[in-house]
Amino acid sequence: MTFKQLISRFLLLLVVALFSFPVIAQNEQGGTAAEASAPAGEANVDEGKTLFRNYCATCHNKNMKDNLTGPALGGVEERWSDYPREDLYSWIRNSQAMVNSGHPRATELWNEWKPTVMNNFNLTDQEIENILAYIDYVYTGKDQQAAQGPAAGPQQPVEKPNNTPLFIALAVILAILAVVLARIVANLNYMVQAREGNAPARRKTLVDILTSKGLIAFVIFALVVLGGYTTVNNAIMLGRQQGYQPEQPIKFSHATHAGLQQIDCQYCHDGARRSKHSVIPAANTCMNCHAAVKVGSTYGTAELSKIYASIGWNPNTDTYIEDYDNMSRSEIEEVYKKWITDNYIKEKGSLDAQGESLVQSQWEGIVSSLTNETKSKIQGPIEWVRIHNLPDHVYFNHSQHVSVGKVECQTCHGPVQEMEVVQQYSPLSMGWCINCHRQTEVQFAGNEYYNIYETYHDEIARGERDKVTVEEIGGLECQKCHY
C-alpha cells in the first residue's frame, strides 16, 4: 500500500467517524411496582381498592381518616359492631331505606350528614367485605408499610446530557483535520509528480482544493445525510417532548386536588379503567365538588368562575342558567361580575377601586380563557392543551394497563400529585415502552384475564418459574402496538 493510499483511507475513516459518531443516550426504563396486599380473612384487598375507587372515592377521603363529602370510613366496622353484619351491608346498598325504617345507627348518621344522601350500590356481600378490608388496610397504615419496599413508587427519569456542543466541537476539529490532511496529500502528490518529471505548472492552492468537484460533491452528500438524520429524528420526537409543560386555559393544580385533597386520578379521568383513552374530564365532573366549593384556596373566584361560565352555572343562585347557550356576552358578563363583586364585598366589606379593577380583570380572564380565534362564544367546553400525544400509528390502551395490568398512573405520568402544572414526565419512546415490558412482572394471581396461560400457571405451581413478564405473553410483538 502506497503512502497516498494510506492517507486516503485515513481520510475516509475520519469522514465515517464524523457522520457516524455514536449518539450518547441514557436508557430510560419503566416499570411497575407490584401492589402489596394484605388479606383480611377471605377478603381481597386488591379488589377492594378497585371497588373503593369506583364507588366510594367520589365522596369519602382516600386516607380513611378525614371527612370529605361523606364521613371518614376508617373504623366503620367498629362503629357498626353493635348491630348485625347484615345491617352494615344494607346501609351500604340502600341507606335511605334504612333511615326510613327507623334503624338507630342509620338515623344517627342521617341526622349528622343530612341533606347529603349516600348513593345506592348494587354490591354483593363479598364485594362489600373486600371494600371493608381495603378501608382497614389503609386506616391501619399497612399500605404505608408496604410502600416502603424497594419497588415502591415510580422510577425517576434520568436526565439526558446535552451532547450538542460536544458533537459540534468534534465536527469542527475533524473538518479542520480533514482540510490539513487534504493539503498534505496534495503536497505529497506534487512532490511525487515532480520527482517523476511530470509535475503541473503550479501547485494546487487551498482554494483549488476547497472548490474541487470531489470536495463539493462530498459536502453535498454530507448535507443530505445530516438533513435526513435531523428530519427523521425530529419526526420521531414529534408529540412526545419530555418535560413539555404548556400553560392551560384554567389554572388547575394537581398538587391541590390529587395531592392535598387526595382525589383519586380515576375519579376525574374515569375512562382510564374502561376505555382506550383516559379522557379529559368534562366540567360536569368539576361541578360535583365545585357546586359546593365555590371559592378556590389559591385563586379565589378567578379560576372557578371560568368553569361556571363554560357550563352555565350561576353561582349567585346555585342553579344552571336556562337557555344559556343563547345568552349574549353582556348578559353573561352581568352574571359573573355580580358573583365576583359579591365575593369581594363579602371579604373586604365594600367595593373600592382595587375591587373594581379585580372584577374587570377576572372577567377579562374568563373571556380570554374560554374564547379564541376558532371559538367566539364563552359557552361551551374548556379547550385544554393536550400534553401527551402518541403518533397515530401507535396503539395504547389505558384500560389494559390500568384494569388488567394494575399499573399505577404515576408509573408513566410521574408524581402528578406534586405538580402544580402537569408536564410530560416520561419520554414515551418505543425503547422506554419495550424496557418496561421486558421488566414488568404480570400479576397472575387472582387475575382471571390470564387464566388462558395454562402452561405458565402450571410452571408456577410446579416451582419451575416464579414470575411472568409482559414480554413473555407477547408484549414485544410488533402488532400489539402497531396494529
N, C-alpha and C positions, 0 to 999 in steps of 0.2 A: 504494500500500500504506500503510495507516494505521500509526501508531506501535504500536497494540495488536497488529496482525497481525505486525509486525516482532518484537516481544518474544516473541510466541507461537512463532514459527518458531525464534527463538534458543533458547528453552527446549527445543523439540523436538530441535534439534541437540545440546544438552547431554545429553539423555536417550540419544540414539543413541550419542554418544561414551562415555557411562558404561557401556553394555552391549555395545558392540562394539569396545572398545579392543583393538587387535591384540595377540595374545599373543607375547611375545618368546621365541623358541626358537632354539636352536643346531641347525643342520642337521648331524646326525651322519652320517658317511659310512663305509661299509665297503668293503673291497676286498681283493684278494689280490695278493700279490707273486708274480710268475712265478718258479717254482723254477728256479734255474740248474742246468745240467747240463754236464758235461764229458765228451764222448765219449772212450772208450778203445778205439781201433780201431773195430770194428763193434759193440762192446757198448753197451748203452743204460743210462746211469747212472740215469735216472728209473725205468725198470723194475726195475733192481737195488735201488733204495731201497725200492720196494714189496715186492719179494721178501724183502729183508732184514727188513723189519718183520714180514712174515707168518710167516717161518720161523726166522730167526736171532736176532731181538732178545729172544726168551724167555731165552736163556742167555748171549749174548755182548754185551759192553759196546758201547753205541752210539758211543762215541768211538774205538773200534777200537784203543785204546792200553792199556787196563786190563783185567785179568782180571775175570770175573764168575763165574757158574756154570761157564762154559767159558772157554778161553783168549782173550786179545785177538787179534783177527783181522788187525790191521794187519801187513803184511809176510808174509802167509801164502804168497803166490806165491813169494817168495824162499826161504822155508824148505822148499818142496817143489821147488825148481828142480833138484835132483839127480836127480829122478825124472820119468818121462814125464807129460805133462799129464793123460793119461787116469787116472793113479793118483790125482791130486787129485780128479777127477770121481768116481771110485769111492769114495774116502774120504767125500766129502760125501753120496753116495747111500746107502751102507751101510758104516759104519765098522767094525762088529763083524766083518763078513765079511773085511775087510782085516786085522784083528787075527788072526783065526783062520787066515788064510793065511800068517801069519808075516812080513808086509811090515815091513821095518825101521822106516820112519818111523811107520807105524801102531802098531807095538808100542811105540815110544818114547813116543808121545802117550798110549797107554793106560796105560803104567806111571806116567806123570806125573799123570794125571787120574782113574784108576780110584778108586772104582767108578762114577763118573758116566758114563753111557752116552749117546752122541750119538744123537739121533733119526735115523731113516731118512727120506730125502726123494726123492720121485719127480720129479726135475728134469731138464730137457733140458740138453745141453751149452751152448746159447745162454743159458738162464736162469742157469746157474752162472757163465758169463762176465759176465753183467750184474751179478750179486751181487759178483763179484770186482772189477769196475770200480768199483762204488759203494764197496766197502771201501777201495780205493786212493784214491778221490776224497776220502773223509773223512780217511783216515790221513795223506795228504799236505797236508791243510789247504786244499784247493781249495774245499771247501764254505764255509769261513770267509771266503775271499776273495770268493766270490760273494755272501755275506750282507752285505758292506759296501756294496752298491749302494743307491740311494735307495729301492728298493721293498722292502728287507728289513724283516721284522718286521711285526707287526700295528699298525694305526693306533691311537693312543691316543684314548680318548674325550674329548670336550670337556665339561668340567663346565658344567652349566646354571646360570645365575644364578637365585637365588630372588627372583622378582618379586612375591611375595605382598604384602610390606609396601608396595611401590610402588602396587599396584592398590588396596589398602585406603586409602592416603592420597589417591589420586586420587578414589576413590568418596566419601570424606568431604568433600573440597573441593568436588566437583561437587554433592553433595547440599546443602551449605550455600549454595553459589551459586544453586542452583535455588530454595531457600526465599527467599533475599533477593530474587531477581528476581520470584518469585511475589508477594511483598509489594509490590514496586514496581508491578507490573501492577495489583494490587488498588487501590492508592492512585491510580494514574492513571485507572482506571475510575471511581473515586468522584469525582475532580475533573471528569471529562467529564460525568458524570451531574449533578453539582451545577451546572455551567455551563448545562446544558440544562433545569434546574429539576425534574428527576425523581429526585433523589438519595434513597437509602433513609434511614430514620430514623437509622441509625448505620453507621459503617464496619465492614467485616469485620475482626475481630481475627486475630492469628496462629493462635489456637486454631481459629477458624472455618475458616481456610484449610487447616490440617493435618487437620481432621476432615471436610472436604468429600467428597462422593461421588466426585468426579473423582480426587482425590489418593489416596483409599483404593483405588479401582479400579486406579490406576497402580501402587501399592505391591504389590498382589496379583499383578498382571501381572509386575512385576519379580521378585518372589519365585519365581514359576513358571518364568520364564526362567532365573534363577540356579540354581534347584534342578535343572532339566533339564540345564543345562550341566554342573553338578557330577556328577550321576548318570552321564551319558554319558562324561565324562572319566575318572571312576573305573572305569567298566566297561571302557573301552579299555585302561587300565593294569593291569587285573586279571591277576595271574600273571606279570608281567614288570617287576617293580620293579628298576630298575638299582641295583646296589650291595647287593642282598639277600644276606645272609651269615649263614644260620642255623647254630646250633650242632648238630653231628652227634652221634649216639649213641656213636661211636668217634672219637677224635682222630686223624684221618688227615691227614698232612701231604703235600700235593702238592709242596711245596718239597723235601722229602726224597726222595720217590720219583721224581717226574718231573724234578726239578732236580738234586739231589746224585747220585742213583743213575742218572739219565738213562734211566729206564724209559719206553719209548715209550707214548704215550697209548693207541694201539690194541691194546697188549698186554692191558690191563685192559678198556678199552671196545671190545672186538673187534667189536661189532655196527656200529660206525660205518662200516666199509668194505663191509658186505654187507647191511645192512638199513636200514629207515626210522629205527630207534632206535639210539642209541649203546650202550644197555644199561648198567645198573649191574652191576659185576662181582659174581659170587657169591663166597661165602667160599672155594669150591674154588680160585678164581684166586689168592686171597691165600695159600692153603696151598702153592702151587707154590714160593714162596720161604720162607714162614714155618714150613714144616715143618723147615727148617734154621736160619733166623734166628729164634730164639725169645725174644730179649730186645731190646727196642727201644732205639735210641740216645738217645731223649729221655725216654720214659716207662717204660722198663724193661719189666716184665711187665704193667703196668696195662692197656694198651690191647690188646696181643696176646692176653691171656687172654680178652678178650671175644670175639675171633674164634674161639678154640679152643672156648669154651663154647657158642657159637652152633651150631657144626658137629659138636661131639662129638669133638674131637681131644684125646687125653690126652698132654700134653707130658712127663709123667713117664716114659711107656713108648714114646713116639713111635708110637702106634697109634690108630686110630679105635676108639671105645668101642662095643662090641656092644650092641644094643638100647637105644641112648642115649635114644631118644625116650620110652621108658617109665621112665626113671630119675626118682627123686624129687629135689626140690630139695636135700635134706640130703645125698644121695649125690653130687650134682654139687658141692655145696659142699666136701665132703671131698676130691674130686679136685683142685680148683683151689686150695684153700687150701694143700694139700700142695705144689703146684707153686710157689706164691708164697713159701711158707715156706722151701722148699729153696733157692730162689734167693737169698733174703735171707741165709740162713746161709752159703751159698757166698761171698757178697760180704762179709759182716760177721764171720763166724766163729761167731756164736751168735745165738739169738733172744732179744732183750731186749724190754722194754716197748714201745719205739718200733717194733720189728719186728712185735709182735703187733697194734699199732694199724694199721700199714701193711697187714698181711694182711687185717684186718677191713674196712678202708677200700676196698681193691681188690675184695674180694668184694662189698661193697655197690655198688660201681661197676658190676660185672658185672650184678647184678640190676637196677639202675635203668636201665641202657643197653639191656638185652635184653627187658625186660618193660614193659608199660604197661596202660592200662585195658582194652584190647581183646586183649592178648597176655599171658596169665598165665604161660606156660612160658618158661623160659630157652632151651630148644631151639628152633631154627627160624631163618629168615632174619633178617638185620640190617635193621631198618626205618630206612633212611636218609631224611633230609629232602630232598625234591625242591627244586631251586633254579631250574632253567629249565623253564618251563611255558607253552607257547603255547596260545592258545584252541582249542577243539575244531574250529572252522570253518577253521583254518589247517593246511595240509598242508606238512610239511617232511620231506625225505628226506636222512638223513645220507649214505648211500652215494652218492647222486647228486652231492653236493658233494665228498665225500672221495675216492671212487674215480674218478669221471668228471671232476669239476671240479678235482681236485688241490688243494682248499682246505685249508690248514693249520688245525689245531684252534685255534691261538692267534688266528687272524683273527677268530673270533666269540667265543671264550671268554677271550681276553686271555692274558697271561703266566702261565698256570696253574702253570708250573714254578717260579714265585716266590711262590706263595700258600700260606701255612700253612693257611688255611681258605678254601675256594673261594667266590667270590661271583659274582653275575651281572654280568659285565663290560660287555656291550653292551646297548643299550636294547631290542633285538629288536622294534622297531616296524616297521610297514609301510613307512614312509618310509625307514628305515635299510636295509631289505632292497632296496627299489627303487633307492636310490642305489648300492648295491653292484652290482646287476645292470646298471646303466647304465655303470658304470666298469670292471667286471672284464672283462679280456680272456680269451676262451676259448682254451684250449690245443689248437689244431687239430693241430699237428704230431705225428704218431705216435699219435694217439688215434682208434682205429677207431670209437668211438661217433659221431664227427662225419663219417664218410665220406659220409653221405646228403646233406650240404650241398654238392653238387657245384658250384653256382653260386659260392659263396664260395671254394671251393678253386680254381676256375678264375680268379677275380678276383685272388686272392693270387698265383697262378702268373704272371699277366699283369702284375703290379705295380700293379694298379688299387686295391688296398687292402692295408694292412699288418697289419690286425687285425680280429677279430670279437668283439663284446661279447656278453654274455649277453642283453642287450636285443634284439639283432638276431636271435637264434634263438628268440625267443618268451618271453624271461624276464620280460616285463611283462604277459603275458596273464593276465587275472583267474583263469581256470580252472586255471592252473598251481599256484596256491597255495590256491585256494578251491573246488577240485573242480569 
